[in-house]
Amino acid sequence: MAISIREDREQLDKVYRLLNNRAEKLYDFVCRYSAYMSEPKDYGNGHLISMSEVHVLTHIEENPGITITQLALEREKTKSAISQTVKRLEKDGYIYRRKKEGDGKVVLLFPTEKGINLSVSHKLYDLSDIANTSEALLRTCSEEEIDNFYKVIDAYRALFDEDEE
């Protein structure tokens, strides 16, 4: 007995709704987290800065003399995106550039005292935020469930890495 197009369509819609429900939850989470990352925050110095900018600053603070190319590779961003962030950090007085001795084409990035202070404030802010988030999650999830969430994130990242190859 042949299945009609209508029955095929009903089955397709049923499976789509079932699978898409999970995908929509992930999509909603990613959108919300992206908005959270983009929203400027005061990390304790009275100035607003985005999460992505302060993480780049902290990477520079922990790796003084790093280049934009190295930052782009390590942060998995384009050189253009990192360059824009670096320009903002430099304009705000958090970092400075210096040409590499013996090779004036290579530009090295260093934190200023103001940048070091913000990076330290950011680390303290993140420690508190991570502890508070973990505490809140433990009210509805077990440690094993939270560990599994991060395991799934790692697996997703591996899938993305495979797609890039």
Backbone torsions as a table, in degrees:
resi	resn	phi	psi	omega
1	MET	NA	127.2	-178.6
2	ALA	-77.9	143.5	176.7
3	ILE	-90.6	133.1	-178.2
4	SER	-75.5	161.2	176.5
5	ILE	-59.0	-37.6	179.9
6	ARG	-62.7	-43.9	179.0
7	GLU	-66.9	-39.4	176.0
8	ASP	-60.3	-43.6	-178.7
9	ARG	-65.2	-41.0	178.5
10	GLU	-63.3	-42.0	178.9
11	GLN	-65.7	-42.9	177.6
12	LEU	-58.8	-48.4	-179.7
13	ASP	-61.6	-39.0	-179.8
14	LYS	-64.8	-48.0	-179.8
15	VAL	-65.5	-42.0	179.1
16	TYR	-59.0	-47.4	-179.7
17	ARG	-60.2	-41.6	-179.5
18	LEU	-63.6	-50.8	-176.9
19	LEU	-74.8	-38.0	-177.4
20	ASN	-67.8	-27.7	178.4
21	ASN	-57.4	-44.3	177.8
22	ARG	-67.3	-44.5	-178.8
23	ALA	-62.3	-37.9	179.0
24	GLU	-64.9	-36.2	176.6
25	LYS	-63.0	-43.4	178.5
26	LEU	-65.2	-45.1	179.1
27	TYR	-59.3	-44.7	179.2
28	ASP	-62.2	-43.4	178.4
29	PHE	-60.8	-47.4	-178.8
30	VAL	-61.5	-43.4	178.3
31	CYS	-62.4	-44.7	179.9
32	ARG	-65.8	-42.3	-179.1
33	TYR	-68.0	-37.8	176.7
34	SER	-61.4	-43.7	177.7
35	ALA	-63.5	-40.4	178.2
36	TYR	-61.7	-41.5	180.0
37	MET	-67.7	-34.0	-175.9
38	SER	-80.2	-23.2	-176.4
39	GLU	-72.5	120.8	179.6
40	PRO	-61.0	143.0	-179.0
41	LYS	-130.6	158.1	172.5
42	ASP	-95.7	110.9	-178.7
43	TYR	-88.5	15.5	174.2
44	GLY	115.8	1.3	-179.9
45	ASN	-113.9	7.0	178.3
46	GLY	84.2	0.2	179.7
47	HIS	-114.4	144.3	179.2
48	LEU	-89.0	135.4	178.4
49	ILE	-150.8	145.5	-178.7
50	SER	-75.9	159.5	179.5
51	MET	-61.2	-42.8	-179.0
52	SER	-64.4	-38.6	178.6
53	GLU	-66.1	-45.4	-177.0
54	VAL	-69.2	-29.7	176.5
55	HIS	-70.6	-36.7	174.8
56	VAL	-65.0	-44.0	177.4
57	LEU	-57.2	-47.2	-179.5
58	THR	-63.1	-36.4	177.2
59	HIS	-63.5	-40.5	177.5
60	ILE	-67.0	-43.2	180.0
61	GLU	-60.4	-37.6	-178.7
62	GLU	-82.4	-15.6	-178.0
63	ASN	-134.4	61.7	-177.3
64	PRO	-58.2	136.3	-178.0
65	GLY	92.2	5.7	178.2
66	ILE	-69.7	154.1	178.3
67	THR	-102.3	164.9	176.7
68	ILE	-60.9	-39.9	179.6
69	THR	-62.4	-45.1	178.3
70	GLN	-63.1	-42.9	178.1
71	LEU	-58.8	-45.0	-178.9
72	ALA	-60.1	-43.9	179.3
73	LEU	-65.0	-47.7	-176.1
74	GLU	-71.0	-31.7	-179.7
75	ARG	-92.6	-2.9	-179.0
76	GLU	55.7	49.4	178.1
77	LYS	-127.7	165.5	175.5
78	THR	-76.0	155.4	176.9
79	LYS	-61.4	-34.0	179.1
80	SER	-63.8	-45.4	179.6
81	ALA	-63.6	-43.8	179.0
82	ILE	-65.4	-40.1	178.9
83	SER	-59.7	-42.1	178.2
84	GLN	-62.9	-43.6	178.9
85	THR	-64.0	-43.9	179.9
86	VAL	-61.4	-41.2	177.9
87	LYS	-59.9	-42.9	178.9
88	ARG	-65.7	-42.7	179.9
89	LEU	-64.6	-38.2	178.7
90	GLU	-69.3	-44.5	179.2
91	LYS	-59.1	-37.1	-178.9
92	ASP	-84.5	0.9	174.6
93	GLY	82.0	19.9	-178.6
94	TYR	-90.9	-24.2	-179.2
95	ILE	-140.3	166.7	170.8
96	TYR	-140.9	160.5	-179.9
97	ARG	-107.4	148.9	174.0
98	ARG	-145.8	135.1	178.5
99	LYS	-71.4	143.3	-179.4
100	LYS	-68.1	131.8	178.7
101	GLU	-61.3	127.4	179.4
102	GLY	88.8	-11.3	177.6
103	ASP	-148.8	85.6	-175.8
104	GLY	-63.7	-10.2	178.4
105	LYS	-79.5	-23.1	-177.9
106	VAL	-92.1	125.1	-179.3
107	VAL	-107.6	126.4	-179.4
108	LEU	-103.1	146.8	-177.9
109	LEU	-111.1	137.0	-179.2
110	PHE	-135.9	147.9	175.7
111	PRO	-80.5	146.2	170.1
112	THR	-83.6	174.6	175.5
113	GLU	-59.2	-41.7	177.5
114	LYS	-60.9	-39.8	178.8
115	GLY	-67.5	-40.4	177.8
116	ILE	-62.8	-44.2	179.6
117	ASN	-61.4	-42.3	178.7
118	LEU	-66.7	-40.4	179.1
119	SER	-60.7	-43.2	178.1
120	VAL	-64.0	-43.8	177.3
121	SER	-60.8	-39.7	179.5
122	HIS	-63.1	-43.0	179.6
123	LYS	-62.6	-42.6	177.9
124	LEU	-64.2	-42.4	178.3
125	TYR	-59.6	-48.4	-178.2
126	ASP	-63.8	-40.8	178.2
127	LEU	-58.1	-45.1	178.9
128	SER	-65.7	-44.1	-178.7
129	ASP	-64.2	-42.9	179.6
130	ILE	-64.6	-42.7	178.6
131	ALA	-62.6	-44.4	179.4
132	ASN	-64.8	-41.5	178.7
133	THR	-64.7	-43.8	179.3
134	SER	-61.3	-43.2	178.7
135	GLU	-61.4	-43.4	179.4
136	ALA	-65.3	-41.9	179.4
137	LEU	-65.4	-35.6	-179.3
138	LEU	-68.1	-13.4	175.7
139	ARG	-72.9	-24.4	-178.4
140	THR	-125.2	-8.9	-178.7
141	CYS	-131.9	149.4	175.4
142	SER	-81.7	164.4	176.1
143	GLU	-59.2	-38.6	179.4
144	GLU	-62.7	-41.9	178.4
145	GLU	-64.3	-40.3	178.2
146	ILE	-65.7	-43.5	176.8
147	ASP	-59.5	-40.5	179.0
148	ASN	-65.9	-36.7	175.4
149	PHE	-56.8	-47.5	180.0
150	TYR	-68.9	-31.3	175.3
151	LYS	-63.7	-42.6	178.7
152	VAL	-65.5	-40.2	176.9
153	ILE	-59.3	-44.2	178.3
154	ASP	-61.2	-40.5	178.6
155	ALA	-65.4	-40.5	176.8
156	TYR	-61.6	-44.7	179.3
157	ARG	-60.1	-39.9	178.3
158	ALA	-62.8	-38.0	176.8
159	LEU	-63.2	-41.9	177.5
160	PHE	-62.5	-41.7	178.9
161	ASP	-61.7	-40.4	177.6
162	GLU	-62.3	-41.4	179.9
163	ASP	-64.0	-30.7	-178.8
164	GLU	-76.2	-20.8	-177.3
165	GLU	-83.0	NA	NA
